[in-house]
Amino acid sequence: MQCSGEPESPVSITTEESGVVEEARTFIPIADARVDANNPATNYGGDSVLKVDASPDYETFLRFEVSGLSGTVRRAKLRLYATDATANGPSVYTTGSSWQESSVTFQTKPSVQTHLSTAGAVAANTWAEWDVTAAVSGNGTVNLALVPTGSDGAVFWSRNTSSNAAYRPQLVVTVETSTPTPPPPGSGGWTFYGTAQGGPRYVYGVSADAGGNIWVAGGEEGLFVLQAGHTRFRRFTMADGLRPYGYMLDGRAPSGVKYLKVISVAGGPAGVAFVGYQGKPPASGMPTCEDEWDQAYYAGRTPDASVYKSGDADRVTLTATGIHVVHYDLSTGPNKVAAEPRGREKLCNIWRIAYDARTNSVWFGANHGFAWGRANFPGYSCAPGTWDYGCAGVMEHVHPAINAWNSSKTGGILLTDAYYGVSVASNGDVWFGGANRSTRFRYGTNGNNYWQAQVETEGSSYIWNRIDIWPDAVAEPTWPTREQRVDDHVSGMAVMSDQTVWVGSWDRGLAQLSSSGHVLRRLSTQLADGHGYVASVAADPLDNSVWAGMSWGGGLSRVRGSSIQHYGSGVLPSSMLNLRVSDIQVDRSGSRRRILVGFLGDASTPGSVGIYTGQ
């Protein structure tokens, strides 16, 4: 958000049955301030928080400049992010326009006018909402006052907060516009959907569920869905139920400010998507979500739960009124792992997801390792103070890690990171590829026994299943130095119908593996960018071709046997030629070809979803 009255890019919800578009625009205040009866001549307009309380007496005032609306206002809601809980949420009123942020005090505050709504109880670290439709008739200035309903006060972030800019106050105005805007025409079998159809500014992932609904990972904007037969996206955020954070051992949500960034998605049964999050960025100089749990312990301080409990994944189901969300907390409770009796908190960034209906599994490729979730998991049900695999619905984590020398060659480090490669074989085994090694996780081979499959990836007798696709100068059990390492940097994997596997690398091109992991073929300069900087791969089931998207521009390549076809200049819109192809997935809901391509977007060009239905 920006600290101004300009609206964000509009997010549109379409009621296709009646041919009506509802367009929601979000505004942040152009002014806000609290006043304090105990300091009646003091101005607090520059503070980072707003307060409302009866004892001591605080009130809050907000001003919004609504512009750019076209159509009839249907709904308007005021949203404030609460930093603590209250049993007595404030009431909101209209008020006069005579006050100024830089000078208003308790002595000079304007009088309240029309009562609009009351919030009731408000939970900590959540959005509180008020219906203020009666105060918004169209474009113009809106002045609102929040007054206390009890002595259990409330504190909210103001527009002046800098460290928590995502939680500034919002006025969300929904208008009824005209008929839906169709996607721009494509060529050569391509159709593109972007921000003009209500899509996100950045496209991190795209997938289809069994009902043909297209789901998009939209980064900090949230999760988007283009329902089958519709032409505009719907958007979902934490306010709708997305949960990018886990459960404390007592079952509570972690304290602290929450962070939303949707970075991966995989379609499930009709109306269902599995959604991956990025963990919360730490404060400057502090450990990441992967390391905070352990490093805080060794430093003798309390770990920051808002960091180490952030990220992970959700199962999201469309409902008649919105979404139903079940969270996968990808951690392990205490006294389950012998070497980590406190419990384990490592996985947080979920780079890729794969759903396997045959084994009722959802697989998560993450930082540090990978994990399993029960696809039809009903929700976290561990009793407070306890933890077990059944009530948590997950098992984590496994990695084909190796030991290596540190840069000074004075000690060892564990190499395991960035499992962007996730693809399911026909027998229920799962291929995972990371920054350093890949593995065939022999889940189906072992009768869906996760723990035995873990042994056959990590055990000392299974060096052959820690696959070095672009080989280092030395092999296990010898530790490589930094100079001897040739890191694979896997960006994606695709199991083909013949059970060979194509592997993409961020900087080494494509490699085709046999079902046992032997390299059959490598491609790099033959690809669309002339280098082999591959960001994503997908298997086309209709002709056993493999699609590869480029990381630094150039479009896509499609490998069919000995031929390689490029989709770049002259096929893709020129604005997309330099965009990263963040994801490629196949819509398997019908019998016709439907390749879904995510173009990430950059600072100057919004992201887009491309759908290919050609030959």
C-alpha positions in Angstrom: 0.0 0.0 0.0 0.9 3.6 -0.4 0.6 6.3 2.2 -2.0 8.3 0.1 -5.6 8.2 -0.8 -5.0 6.5 -4.1 -6.8 3.2 -4.5 -5.0 -0.1 -5.0 -5.5 -2.0 -8.2 -9.1 -3.0 -8.2 -10.1 -6.5 -7.3 -13.2 -7.6 -9.1 -15.7 -10.3 -8.2 -18.0 -11.3 -11.0 -21.5 -12.7 -10.8 -21.5 -14.2 -14.2 -25.0 -15.7 -14.0 -26.5 -12.2 -14.2 -23.7 -10.6 -16.3 -22.8 -8.2 -13.5 -19.3 -7.3 -12.3 -18.8 -6.2 -8.7 -15.5 -4.3 -8.4 -14.0 -3.8 -5.0 -11.5 -0.9 -4.6 -9.4 -0.4 -1.5 -8.4 3.0 -0.1 -6.1 3.9 2.7 -6.6 7.1 4.7 -5.3 10.5 3.7 -5.4 11.4 7.4 -5.9 9.6 10.8 -5.3 10.4 14.4 -6.3 9.5 17.9 -7.2 12.0 20.7 -6.6 11.5 24.4 -8.7 13.0 27.2 -5.8 12.7 29.7 -3.7 14.9 27.3 -6.5 17.1 25.9 -4.1 19.6 24.1 -1.8 17.0 22.6 -1.9 16.0 18.9 -1.1 12.3 18.0 -1.5 12.6 14.3 2.0 11.3 13.5 1.8 8.2 15.7 1.9 4.6 14.3 -1.2 3.4 16.3 -4.8 4.4 16.8 -6.5 3.8 20.1 -10.2 3.6 21.3 -11.0 3.2 25.0 -13.4 4.5 27.6 -10.9 4.5 30.4 -8.7 6.3 29.7 -10.8 8.1 27.1 -9.4 7.7 23.6 -11.2 8.3 20.3 -10.0 7.9 16.7 -10.7 9.8 13.5 -10.1 8.8 9.9 -10.4 10.5 6.5 -10.6 8.8 3.2 -10.6 10.3 -0.3 -12.7 8.0 -2.5 -12.0 8.4 -6.2 -12.2 6.5 -9.5 -15.5 4.8 -8.7 -17.7 4.1 -11.7 -21.0 2.4 -10.9 -23.5 2.0 -8.0 -22.0 1.5 -4.5 -23.2 -1.8 -3.1 -21.1 -2.2 0.0 -18.4 -0.3 2.0 -16.5 -1.6 5.0 -13.9 0.0 7.2 -11.0 -2.4 8.1 -8.5 -1.8 10.9 -5.8 -4.3 12.0 -5.9 -4.9 15.8 -2.7 -5.3 17.7 -4.4 -6.6 20.8 -7.8 -8.2 21.8 -10.8 -6.5 23.2 -14.2 -7.7 24.3 -15.7 -4.3 23.5 -15.0 -3.3 19.9 -15.6 0.3 19.0 -18.5 1.8 17.3 -18.0 3.8 14.1 -19.9 7.1 13.3 -19.7 9.7 10.6 -18.2 13.0 11.6 -17.4 16.4 10.4 -14.5 17.5 8.1 -13.1 20.4 10.2 -10.3 18.4 11.8 -6.7 18.0 10.5 -4.4 15.1 11.2 -1.5 17.4 12.3 -3.6 19.5 14.8 -6.6 17.7 16.1 -6.7 17.2 19.9 -9.3 16.0 22.4 -10.2 19.7 22.9 -10.8 20.4 19.2 -12.2 17.0 18.0 -15.3 17.2 15.8 -18.6 15.8 17.1 -19.9 12.4 16.0 -22.9 12.3 13.7 -24.6 9.1 12.4 -24.0 5.8 14.0 -22.9 3.2 11.3 -22.0 -0.1 13.1 -20.3 -1.7 16.1 -17.5 -4.3 15.9 -18.2 -6.4 18.9 -15.3 -8.5 20.3 -12.0 -8.1 18.4 -9.2 -10.7 18.4 -5.5 -9.7 18.5 -3.5 -9.6 15.3 -6.6 -9.8 13.1 -8.6 -7.4 10.9 -11.7 -5.8 12.5 -14.4 -4.7 10.1 -17.4 -2.3 10.2 -20.2 -1.8 7.7 -20.0 1.8 6.6 -22.1 1.6 3.5 -24.4 4.4 4.6 -21.4 6.8 4.6 -20.3 6.1 1.1 -22.5 7.0 -1.9 -19.7 7.5 -4.5 -16.6 9.5 -5.1 -15.7 12.1 -2.4 -14.4 12.6 1.1 -15.4 10.2 3.9 -14.8 11.2 7.6 -15.3 8.6 10.2 -15.0 8.5 14.0 -14.4 5.5 16.3 -15.7 5.8 19.8 -15.5 3.4 22.7 -18.2 1.0 23.8 -16.4 -0.1 27.0 -13.3 0.2 29.1 -11.5 -2.8 27.5 -9.7 -0.7 24.9 -8.5 -1.5 21.4 -5.3 -0.6 19.6 -4.9 -0.6 15.8 -2.2 0.3 13.3 -2.5 3.7 11.8 -1.6 4.9 8.3 1.7 6.2 9.7 3.1 2.8 10.6 6.2 2.1 8.5 7.2 -1.4 9.7 3.7 -2.8 9.2 2.6 -1.1 6.1 0.4 -4.0 5.0 -1.8 -3.4 8.0 -2.7 0.3 7.5 -6.4 1.1 7.8 -8.6 0.3 4.7 -11.9 1.5 3.3 -13.1 -1.2 0.9 -15.8 0.0 -1.5 -17.6 -2.4 -3.8 -19.5 -1.1 -6.8 -21.6 -2.7 -9.4 -20.2 -2.0 -12.8 -21.1 -3.4 -16.2 -20.7 -6.6 -18.0 -17.5 -8.6 -17.6 -14.3 -7.6 -19.4 -13.3 -10.5 -21.6 -9.6 -11.5 -21.8 -7.6 -10.0 -24.5 -7.5 -12.0 -27.7 -4.5 -14.3 -28.1 -2.9 -15.9 -31.2 -1.8 -19.4 -32.0 -4.0 -21.0 -29.4 -3.1 -18.6 -26.5 -5.4 -16.7 -24.3 -4.1 -14.3 -21.6 -5.7 -13.2 -18.3 -4.2 -10.3 -16.3 -5.0 -7.5 -14.0 -7.7 -6.3 -16.4 -9.6 -9.4 -15.5 -9.0 -8.9 -11.7 -5.8 -11.0 -11.6 -2.8 -10.3 -9.4 0.1 -7.9 -10.1 2.5 -10.8 -9.7 1.8 -14.4 -10.7 3.8 -16.9 -8.7 1.9 -20.1 -9.5 -1.1 -21.3 -11.5 -3.1 -24.5 -11.3 -6.5 -26.0 -12.1 -8.7 -28.2 -9.9 -10.7 -31.2 -11.1 -13.6 -28.8 -11.8 -11.7 -26.6 -14.2 -11.3 -23.7 -11.8 -8.0 -21.9 -12.2 -6.2 -20.9 -9.1 -3.4 -18.4 -9.0 -0.8 -17.7 -6.3 -0.7 -13.9 -6.2 2.0 -13.2 -3.7 1.2 -10.6 -1.1 -2.1 -9.9 -2.8 -3.3 -13.3 -1.8 -5.0 -16.2 -3.6 -7.0 -15.8 -6.8 -9.5 -18.1 -8.6 -11.0 -17.9 -12.0 -14.0 -20.1 -11.7 -15.0 -22.3 -14.6 -17.1 -20.4 -17.1 -16.2 -17.0 -15.7 -14.0 -14.3 -17.1 -12.8 -12.5 -14.0 -10.9 -13.6 -10.9 -12.0 -13.6 -7.3 -9.4 -12.7 -4.6 -9.0 -14.2 -1.1 -6.8 -12.9 1.8 -6.4 -13.4 5.5 -9.6 -11.5 5.9 -11.4 -14.3 4.1 -9.7 -17.1 6.1 -6.3 -17.7 4.6 -3.9 -18.8 7.4 -0.2 -18.3 6.6 0.8 -19.3 10.2 0.6 -22.4 12.3 -0.5 -23.4 15.8 1.3 -23.0 19.1 1.5 -26.2 21.3 -1.5 -25.0 23.3 -3.6 -24.6 20.0 -3.5 -20.8 19.9 -2.3 -18.7 17.0 1.2 -17.3 17.4 1.4 -13.7 18.7 2.8 -10.9 16.5 2.0 -9.4 13.1 1.1 -11.9 10.5 2.5 -12.0 7.0 0.7 -13.2 3.8 2.5 -14.1 0.6 1.0 -16.9 -1.6 3.9 -18.4 -3.7 2.6 -21.8 -4.8 -0.7 -23.6 -5.7 -1.8 -27.0 -6.8 -5.4 -27.9 -7.8 -7.1 -30.7 -6.0 -10.7 -32.1 -6.2 -13.3 -29.8 -7.8 -13.4 -26.5 -5.9 -10.2 -27.3 -3.9 -6.7 -25.9 -4.1 -3.6 -26.5 -2.0 -1.9 -23.3 -1.3 1.8 -22.6 -0.2 3.1 -19.6 1.6 6.4 -17.8 2.1 7.5 -17.3 5.7 7.6 -13.9 7.3 10.7 -11.9 6.6 12.7 -11.4 9.8 13.8 -8.1 11.2 17.2 -6.9 9.9 20.0 -9.1 11.3 17.7 -11.7 12.7 17.4 -15.4 11.7 15.0 -16.5 9.0 11.8 -18.5 9.5 14.0 -21.7 9.0 16.5 -20.8 11.7 14.7 -18.7 14.2 13.4 -21.6 16.4 16.9 -23.1 16.9 19.1 -20.0 16.9 16.9 -18.2 19.4 17.2 -21.1 21.7 21.0 -21.3 21.5 21.1 -17.5 22.0 19.1 -17.8 25.2 16.1 -15.7 24.0 12.5 -16.5 23.4 11.9 -17.5 19.7 9.7 -15.1 17.7 6.7 -17.2 16.9 5.4 -14.8 14.3 8.5 -15.7 12.3 9.1 -19.5 13.0 5.4 -20.3 12.9 4.8 -18.3 9.6 4.3 -19.8 6.1 3.4 -23.4 5.5 0.3 -24.3 3.6 -3.5 -24.4 3.4 -6.2 -26.5 1.8 -8.8 -24.0 0.4 -12.3 -25.1 -0.6 -14.8 -22.8 -2.4 -18.1 -22.5 -0.6 -21.3 -20.7 -1.4 -20.2 -17.6 0.6 -16.4 -17.7 0.3 -13.8 -20.3 1.2 -13.2 -22.9 3.9 -9.6 -23.2 5.0 -7.7 -26.1 6.6 -4.1 -25.3 7.6 -1.1 -27.7 7.3 1.4 -26.7 10.0 4.6 -28.3 8.6 6.4 -28.8 11.9 6.9 -31.7 14.4 5.9 -31.5 18.1 8.1 -32.2 21.1 9.5 -35.7 21.9 9.0 -37.1 18.4 12.5 -36.7 16.9 15.2 -38.0 19.2 17.8 -35.4 18.2 15.3 -32.5 18.5 13.2 -33.1 21.8 11.9 -29.5 21.8 10.2 -30.1 18.5 11.2 -29.1 15.0 10.4 -25.9 13.2 12.3 -25.8 9.9 9.9 -25.7 6.9 8.2 -22.5 6.1 8.6 -21.5 2.5 6.5 -23.8 0.3 8.0 -23.5 -3.2 6.0 -26.2 -5.0 3.1 -28.5 -4.3 1.8 -31.7 -5.9 -1.5 -33.4 -5.2 -1.9 -37.2 -5.6 -5.5 -38.4 -5.4 -4.5 -42.0 -5.6 -2.6 -42.0 -2.3 -4.7 -39.2 -0.7 -1.5 -37.2 -0.4 -0.3 -33.6 -0.9 3.4 -33.1 -1.2 5.2 -29.9 -0.2 8.6 -28.9 -1.6 10.1 -26.4 0.8 13.2 -24.8 2.1 15.5 -27.3 3.8 13.4 -30.4 2.9 10.0 -31.7 1.9 6.9 -32.9 3.7 3.7 -34.9 3.3 0.1 -33.9 4.2 -3.1 -35.9 4.3 -5.1 -34.5 1.4 -8.5 -34.9 3.1 -7.3 -33.7 6.5 -10.3 -32.3 8.4 -8.2 -29.8 10.3 -5.8 -29.5 13.3 -7.2 -31.3 16.3 -4.3 -31.9 18.7 -5.4 -31.3 22.3 -3.7 -28.3 24.0 -0.2 -29.3 25.2 -0.1 -32.4 23.0 1.0 -33.2 19.4 0.9 -36.2 17.2 1.0 -37.0 13.5 -2.6 -37.9 13.2 -4.1 -34.8 14.8 -1.6 -32.6 12.9 -2.2 -34.3 9.5 1.5 -33.9 8.4 4.8 -35.8 8.4 8.0 -33.8 8.0 10.7 -33.5 6.9 13.0 -35.5 4.5 16.0 -34.3 2.4 18.6 -35.9 0.2 21.2 -33.8 2.0 25.0 -34.2 1.8 27.9 -33.0 3.9 30.4 -30.5 2.4 33.3 -28.4 3.5 32.6 -24.8 4.5 34.2 -22.0 2.6 37.3 -21.9 4.8 37.6 -25.7 4.8 37.7 -25.8 8.6 34.4 -27.6 9.2 31.4 -29.2 7.6 28.0 -27.9 6.5 24.8 -29.7 5.6 23.7 -29.0 2.0 20.0 -29.0 1.6 17.7 -26.3 0.3 15.1 -25.1 -2.1 13.0 -28.1 -3.2 11.3 -26.6 -6.2 11.2 -30.0 -8.0 8.1 -32.0 -7.0 6.4 -34.5 -9.3 4.5 -37.7 -8.6 5.2 -41.0 -10.4 2.5 -43.4 -11.5 3.1 -45.8 -8.6 2.9 -43.1 -5.9 6.6 -42.4 -5.6 7.5 -38.8 -5.6 10.5 -37.1 -7.2 12.0 -34.1 -5.3 14.8 -31.9 -6.5 16.6 -29.2 -4.6 19.6 -26.9 -4.8 22.1 -29.7 -4.4 20.6 -33.2 -4.8 17.4 -34.9 -6.0 15.7 -38.1 -4.9 13.0 -40.6 -5.9 11.1 -40.7 -2.6 10.0 -44.3 -2.6 6.6 -43.8 -1.0 4.5 -46.0 -3.3 7.3 -48.5 -3.6 7.1 -49.1 0.1 3.3 -49.4 0.4 2.9 -45.7 1.3 5.3 -46.1 4.3 6.7 -42.6 4.7 9.3 -43.6 7.3 10.8 -46.4 5.2 10.9 -44.0 2.2 12.8 -41.6 4.4 15.4 -44.2 5.1 15.7 -44.9 1.4 16.5 -41.2 0.7 18.6 -40.3 3.7 20.2 -43.6 4.8 23.9 -44.3 4.4 23.2 -47.3 2.2 21.2 -45.2 -0.3 23.8 -42.9 -1.7 22.5 -43.9 -5.1 19.2 -42.2 -4.3 20.8 -38.9 -3.6 21.1 -38.0 -7.3 23.7 -35.5 -8.5 22.3 -34.5 -11.9 25.0 -32.0 -12.8 27.9 -33.8 -11.0 30.3 -32.3 -8.5 34.0 -33.0 -9.0 33.8 -35.6 -6.2 31.0 -37.9 -5.1 29.7 -39.2 -1.7 31.0 -40.1 0.7 33.8 -37.6 -0.1 32.9 -34.1 1.1 33.2 -31.5 -1.8 34.8 -28.2 -1.3 33.1 -25.1 -2.6 35.3 -25.2 -5.6 34.4 -28.8 -6.3 30.6 -28.2 -6.1 28.4 -27.9 -9.2 25.1 -27.1 -7.5 22.1 -28.4 -9.5 19.7 -25.6 -8.6 16.6 -27.6 -9.6 13.7 -25.3 -10.5 11.1 -28.0 -11.4 10.4 -31.6 -12.2 8.0 -33.4 -14.5 7.4 -37.2 -14.6 6.4 -38.3 -18.1 4.0 -41.0 -19.1 7.0 -43.4 -19.8 8.2 -42.6 -16.2 11.3 -40.8 -17.3 11.7 -37.4 -15.5 12.6 -34.0 -16.9 14.4 -31.7 -14.5 14.8 -28.0 -14.9 17.6 -26.0 -13.4 17.7 -22.2 -12.8 21.1 -22.0 -14.5 22.0 -25.4 -16.1 19.1 -26.1 -18.5 17.1 -29.3 -18.7 18.1 -32.9 -18.0 16.1 -36.1 -18.7 16.4 -38.9 -16.2 15.5 -42.5 -16.4 13.0 -43.9 -13.8 16.0 -44.9 -11.7 17.7 -41.5 -11.9 20.3 -42.0 -14.6 20.9 -39.0 -16.9 19.6 -39.7 -20.5 19.8 -36.3 -22.1 20.8 -32.7 -21.3 19.7 -29.4 -23.1 20.8 -25.9 -22.5 21.7 -23.6 -25.4 19.0 -25.3 -27.5 16.3 -23.7 -25.4 14.4 -20.5 -26.0 16.7 -18.2 -24.2 19.9 -19.7 -25.7 21.3 -20.4 -22.3 19.1 -22.8 -20.4 18.0 -20.6 -17.5 14.8 -22.7 -16.7 12.3 -21.6 -14.1 9.5 -24.2 -14.6 8.7 -27.5 -16.3 5.5 -29.5 -17.0 4.6 -32.8 -18.7 2.0 -32.6 -21.5 0.0 -35.9 -21.2 -1.5 -35.7 -24.7 1.8 -36.1 -26.6 4.4 -36.8 -23.9 6.1 -33.5 -24.7 7.8 -31.4 -21.9 7.3 -27.7 -21.5 10.0 -25.5 -20.1 9.6 -21.8 -19.1 12.6 -19.5 -19.1 13.7 -17.6 -16.0 15.2 -14.4 -17.5 13.1 -13.9 -20.6 12.7 -15.7 -23.9 9.4 -17.4 -23.4 9.0 -21.2 -23.4 10.4 -24.3 -25.1 8.5 -27.5 -25.8 10.5 -30.7 -26.3 8.9 -33.4 -28.4 11.2 -36.3 -29.0 14.1 -34.8 -31.0 12.3 -31.6 -31.9 12.3 -28.4 -29.9 9.6 -25.8 -30.5 9.9 -22.2 -29.0 7.1 -20.0 -28.0 8.5 -16.5 -27.9 8.7 -13.5 -30.2 5.8 -13.5 -32.7 3.7 -15.8 -30.5 3.7 -14.2 -27.0 2.8 -10.5 -26.5 6.0 -8.5 -26.6 5.4 -7.3 -23.0 5.7 -10.8 -21.8 8.9 -11.8 -23.6 11.2 -10.6 -20.8 9.1 -12.0 -17.9 10.0 -15.1 -15.9 7.7 -18.1 -16.6 7.1 -18.8 -12.9 5.0 -21.9 -13.3 3.6 -24.3 -15.9 0.9 -26.8 -15.0 -1.6 -28.8 -17.0 -5.4 -28.6 -16.5 -6.5 -32.2 -16.5 -10.2 -31.5 -15.8 -11.1 -32.1 -19.5 -10.0 -34.2 -22.5 -8.5 -31.2 -24.5 -5.1 -29.7 -24.1 -5.0 -26.8 -21.6 -1.5 -25.7 -20.6 -1.5 -23.1 -17.8 1.5 -20.7 -17.8 2.3 -18.2 -15.1 4.2 -15.1 -16.2 5.5 -13.6 -13.0 5.6 -9.9 -13.8 8.2 -7.3 -13.0 8.4 -3.7 -11.8 7.1 -2.3 -15.1 4.9 -5.1 -16.5 2.1 -6.9 -14.5 2.0 -10.6 -14.4 -0.4 -12.7 -16.5 -1.8 -16.2 -16.9 -1.5 -17.7 -20.3 -3.7 -20.6 -21.4 -2.6 -22.7 -24.4 -5.1 -24.8 -26.1 -3.4 -25.4 -29.5 -1.7 -28.4 -30.9 
